[in-house]
Amino acid sequence: MRRFAGAVLFGLGLLCVVAAAALAWLIVPGLKQYPYDLKPPDVVVTAPNASFVSARLLPNGTPQVGIEHGTLRNTTGIKPDFKAAAGLTGDLAEKTLIWNVYQATDWVEENVPINRAEGRIALDRKTGAAVAWKGQCHNDVKIDKPDTSVCEPGNIAYAGQLYLFPFGTGKKTYQYFDGTLEKALPMQYSGTETVAGLSTYVFQQTVPQQDLDVDAETMAGLIGMIAPGAKSATMNYQAARTLWVEPMTGAIVAYREQQHRQLVPAGETPIPILDASFQYDKATADAIIGQTKDGRSQLLLYGRTLPIVLLIAGILAAVAGLLITRRAAKPGPPAAHRAPEPEAVPQG
């Protein structure tokens, strides 16, 4: 009976050790990639006290373009395209997310639309970075007149991080995509800070002032409305971004972006046409932080707590089983030999 009990304990111990190894080497790596059904919450960033160009039609049908002041709100909505992701082949198969992205910027106080845009992007499920895909596209949707334009595949080359950072984000420089310049630029690690109880890595990106390529129609419209005396003009742009990333999950739990654009009429003083500092609104911050804490707890449970508990329990059970088995197999002391008692001799 002791041998049987020892064998059972030893077997359970080995099973616990195997389960711990399976969690650490098989299950957890599966958790460290973004699932196909991941539906990020809508991300809303606001910029109070912003200066910006607003183009709209007056009630009499006259277009009006001018520099306004107020609160800007930018909303980014994401809809995963499961069918497109499942249809990928080659190096992208089973490793890639396809997202349809919609963005809307509005003047809050007047409830006036400022900008609309749509796009499609492919993201690596482990690193969160954009990957080369023939279907990626971007389209600025016209809001001042009917628009039948479509997002033409291949008209943009997304690269670097945009919406996600890698699981196990490192203290290093990453490439982060600038939507205005349509290219990835370095974003440097600058330290650690605590956000809502989460330890985060802080990353910063500075985009130096530079001229933008602006189509002739847009530039002519801006000059006519904002600098009617100028014969020509250029537009420049600069930006600075700070991201707070929870390193275990790669989630961007806090965000700040400062943008500045100027119209520079030839021979005249530059005119600021965008001066804004964006950050998450409270609902967005709460949603992302809550989602991040849940994801981090799950990774800690399956990647650290359970494997350690199973490993310790397995070792203890295996050792106990071996000790019990050995004791059961060890022969006991020989039984004491009793000398036969002498037979009684009859008395004559």
C-alpha positions in Angstrom: 0.0 0.0 0.0 2.9 2.4 0.8 4.5 1.7 -2.5 1.3 2.5 -4.4 0.8 5.8 -2.4 4.4 6.7 -3.1 4.1 6.0 -6.8 0.9 8.1 -7.0 2.6 11.0 -5.3 5.6 10.8 -7.5 3.4 10.7 -10.6 1.4 13.7 -9.5 4.6 15.5 -8.8 5.9 14.9 -12.3 2.5 15.9 -13.7 2.7 19.3 -11.8 6.3 19.9 -13.1 5.1 19.2 -16.7 2.1 21.5 -16.3 4.3 24.3 -15.0 6.6 23.9 -18.0 3.7 23.8 -20.4 2.3 27.0 -18.9 5.6 28.8 -19.2 6.7 27.5 -22.6 3.4 26.8 -24.5 0.4 28.7 -23.0 2.1 32.0 -22.0 3.7 32.5 -25.5 0.2 32.2 -26.9 -1.1 34.9 -24.6 1.8 37.2 -25.6 0.3 37.9 -29.0 -2.7 40.1 -29.8 -5.9 38.0 -30.5 -7.8 38.3 -33.7 -10.9 39.3 -31.9 -9.2 42.2 -30.0 -11.5 45.2 -30.2 -9.7 48.2 -28.7 -11.9 50.8 -27.1 -12.5 54.0 -29.1 -9.6 56.3 -28.4 -10.6 59.9 -27.8 -8.0 62.7 -27.4 -8.9 66.3 -26.7 -7.0 69.6 -27.1 -8.5 72.5 -25.1 -7.5 76.0 -26.0 -6.4 75.0 -29.5 -6.0 77.2 -32.6 -7.0 75.6 -35.9 -8.4 76.2 -39.4 -12.1 75.6 -39.8 -13.7 75.4 -43.3 -17.5 75.3 -43.4 -20.5 76.4 -45.4 -22.6 79.3 -44.0 -26.4 79.0 -44.0 -26.5 81.0 -47.3 -24.2 78.5 -48.9 -21.1 80.6 -48.8 -17.9 78.8 -47.8 -16.0 80.2 -44.8 -12.4 79.5 -43.9 -10.9 81.0 -40.8 -8.7 80.6 -37.8 -10.8 79.4 -34.8 -10.1 78.9 -31.1 -11.6 76.2 -28.9 -11.5 72.5 -28.0 -10.6 69.9 -30.6 -11.7 66.3 -30.1 -10.1 63.5 -32.2 -11.8 60.0 -32.1 -10.1 56.9 -33.4 -12.4 53.9 -33.9 -11.0 50.4 -34.9 -12.9 47.5 -36.5 -10.9 44.2 -36.9 -11.3 42.5 -40.3 -11.2 38.9 -39.3 -11.9 37.6 -42.8 -9.0 39.5 -44.4 -6.7 38.4 -41.6 -7.7 34.7 -42.1 -7.1 35.0 -45.8 -3.4 36.1 -45.5 -0.8 33.8 -46.8 3.0 33.5 -46.7 4.9 35.2 -43.9 1.8 37.1 -42.8 -0.4 34.0 -42.3 -1.6 33.6 -38.7 0.8 36.3 -37.5 -1.1 39.4 -38.6 -4.1 41.6 -37.6 -6.0 43.6 -40.2 -7.7 46.7 -38.8 -10.1 49.2 -40.4 -9.4 52.5 -38.8 -11.7 55.5 -38.8 -10.7 59.0 -37.5 -12.9 62.1 -36.8 -11.7 65.5 -35.6 -14.4 68.0 -34.4 -14.6 71.4 -32.9 -16.4 70.6 -29.7 -18.0 73.9 -28.7 -19.6 74.4 -32.1 -20.1 70.8 -33.0 -18.4 71.4 -36.3 -16.5 68.6 -38.2 -12.9 69.6 -38.9 -11.5 66.4 -40.5 -12.5 62.8 -41.4 -10.2 60.0 -42.5 -10.2 56.2 -43.0 -7.5 53.6 -43.4 -6.6 49.9 -43.4 -3.5 48.6 -41.7 -1.8 45.3 -41.0 -0.1 44.8 -37.6 2.2 42.1 -36.3 0.4 40.1 -33.5 3.5 40.0 -31.3 5.2 43.3 -31.8 2.2 45.4 -32.6 4.2 47.1 -35.4 2.9 47.8 -38.8 3.9 45.2 -41.5 4.1 45.5 -45.2 0.8 44.5 -46.8 -0.6 45.4 -50.2 -4.0 46.3 -48.8 -2.9 49.1 -46.5 -4.3 52.5 -47.4 -5.3 56.0 -46.1 -8.0 58.3 -47.3 -8.9 61.9 -46.2 -12.6 62.1 -46.5 -14.0 65.5 -47.7 -16.5 67.0 -45.3 -17.4 70.3 -47.2 -18.9 68.5 -50.2 -20.1 65.1 -51.3 -17.2 62.6 -51.4 -17.1 59.4 -53.4 -13.4 58.7 -52.9 -12.2 55.4 -51.6 -9.3 54.1 -49.7 -7.0 52.9 -52.5 -4.9 49.9 -51.5 -1.1 50.6 -51.5 -1.3 54.4 -51.4 0.6 54.5 -48.1 3.4 52.5 -46.4 2.7 52.2 -42.7 5.8 51.3 -40.6 6.8 51.1 -36.9 4.5 51.4 -33.9 1.1 53.1 -34.2 -1.5 51.8 -31.8 0.3 49.0 -29.9 3.8 48.3 -28.5 5.3 44.8 -28.1 4.6 42.5 -25.3 7.6 42.9 -23.1 8.4 46.4 -24.3 12.1 47.2 -23.8 14.0 50.3 -22.6 15.1 51.2 -26.1 14.3 53.4 -29.1 11.3 52.4 -31.3 10.2 53.6 -34.6 6.8 55.4 -34.3 4.7 56.4 -37.3 4.0 60.1 -38.0 0.7 60.3 -39.9 1.4 63.8 -41.2 4.8 62.9 -42.7 3.6 59.4 -43.5 6.8 57.8 -42.2 8.2 56.3 -39.0 10.6 58.3 -36.9 12.6 57.4 -33.7 10.8 57.4 -30.4 13.3 57.2 -27.5 13.0 55.7 -24.1 13.4 58.4 -21.4 12.6 56.8 -18.1 9.9 55.3 -15.9 6.8 56.8 -14.3 3.7 55.4 -12.4 0.3 55.9 -14.0 -2.8 54.9 -12.1 -0.8 52.4 -10.1 1.0 50.9 -13.2 4.7 51.2 -13.7 5.2 52.5 -17.2 8.1 53.2 -19.6 8.1 56.8 -21.0 8.9 57.3 -24.7 9.4 60.6 -26.4 9.5 61.7 -30.0 10.4 65.1 -31.4 9.6 66.0 -35.0 11.6 69.1 -36.0 10.0 71.9 -38.0 9.9 71.1 -41.7 8.0 72.1 -44.8 5.0 69.9 -46.0 4.0 69.0 -49.5 0.6 70.5 -49.9 -1.5 70.0 -53.1 -2.1 73.2 -55.2 -5.9 73.2 -54.6 -5.6 73.2 -50.8 -2.8 75.7 -50.8 -4.7 78.1 -53.1 -7.8 77.9 -50.8 -5.8 78.6 -47.7 -4.0 81.6 -49.3 -7.3 83.0 -50.7 -9.1 82.9 -47.3 -6.2 83.5 -44.8 -3.6 85.5 -46.7 -5.4 87.0 -49.7 -2.5 89.4 -50.4 0.1 86.7 -50.9 1.0 85.2 -54.3 2.4 82.0 -52.8 3.0 80.3 -49.5 4.5 77.3 -47.8 3.3 75.2 -44.9 5.5 73.9 -42.1 4.9 71.4 -39.4 6.5 70.3 -36.1 5.3 67.9 -33.3 6.3 66.3 -30.0 4.8 63.1 -28.5 5.1 61.5 -25.1 3.7 57.9 -24.6 3.5 56.0 -21.3 3.6 52.3 -22.1 2.9 49.5 -19.7 5.8 47.2 -20.6 4.4 43.7 -19.9 1.3 44.2 -22.2 2.6 46.9 -24.5 -0.5 49.1 -23.9 -0.2 52.9 -24.3 -1.9 53.9 -21.0 -1.3 57.7 -21.3 -0.6 59.9 -24.3 0.3 63.5 -25.1 0.8 65.0 -28.5 1.6 68.6 -29.4 1.2 69.7 -33.0 2.1 73.1 -34.6 1.5 74.1 -38.2 2.1 77.5 -39.9 1.1 78.9 -43.2 4.0 81.0 -44.4 2.9 83.6 -47.1 5.8 84.8 -49.2 7.2 87.9 -47.7 4.7 87.9 -44.8 4.5 86.9 -41.2 3.8 83.2 -40.6 0.2 82.4 -39.6 -0.4 79.6 -37.1 -3.1 77.3 -38.6 -2.8 74.5 -35.9 -1.6 74.8 -32.4 -2.9 72.0 -30.2 -1.9 69.7 -27.3 -3.9 66.4 -27.3 -4.3 63.9 -24.5 -6.6 61.0 -23.6 -10.0 62.0 -22.2 -11.1 60.4 -18.9 -13.3 57.7 -20.5 -10.5 56.6 -22.8 -7.8 56.6 -20.0 -10.1 54.6 -17.7 -11.0 52.0 -20.4 -7.4 51.5 -21.4 -6.0 51.3 -17.9 -8.7 48.8 -16.9 -8.0 46.6 -19.9 -4.3 46.8 -19.2 -4.6 45.8 -15.6 -6.7 42.8 -16.6 -4.2 41.7 -19.2 -1.3 42.2 -16.9 -3.0 40.1 -14.2 -3.6 37.3 -16.6 0.0 37.3 -17.8 1.2 37.3 -14.2 -1.1 34.5 -13.2 -0.3 32.1 -16.1 3.3 33.3 -16.6 4.6 33.5 -13.0 2.2 32.5 -10.2 0.8 29.2 -11.4 4.1 27.9 -12.9 5.9 28.6 -9.6 3.1 27.1 -7.5 2.9 24.0 -9.7 6.7 23.6 -9.8 7.1 23.8 -6.0 4.1 21.5 -5.4 5.5 19.1 -8.1 8.9 18.9 -6.5 7.6 18.4 -3.0 5.1 15.7 -4.2 7.8 13.8 -6.2 10.3 13.9 -3.3 7.6 12.7 -0.8 6.6 9.9 -3.2 10.3 8.8 -3.5 10.7 8.7 0.3 7.5 6.8 0.8 8.4 4.2 -1.9 11.9 3.7 -0.5 10.7 3.2 3.0 8.1 0.6 1.7 10.8 -1.2 -0.2 13.4 -1.3 2.6 13.3 -4.7 4.4 12.4 -4.7 8.1 14.5 -6.3 10.9 14.4 -10.2 11.0 11.9 -11.7 13.4 13.4 -12.7 16.7 14.2 -16.5 17.0 12.7 -18.2 20.0 14.5 -21.3 21.2 12.1 -24.3 21.8 11.3 -24.8 25.4 12.7 -28.1 26.9 10.2 -30.9 27.1 9.2 -31.9 30.6 10.9 -35.1 31.9 8.6 -37.4 33.8 9.6 -38.1 37.4 10.0 -41.7 38.3 
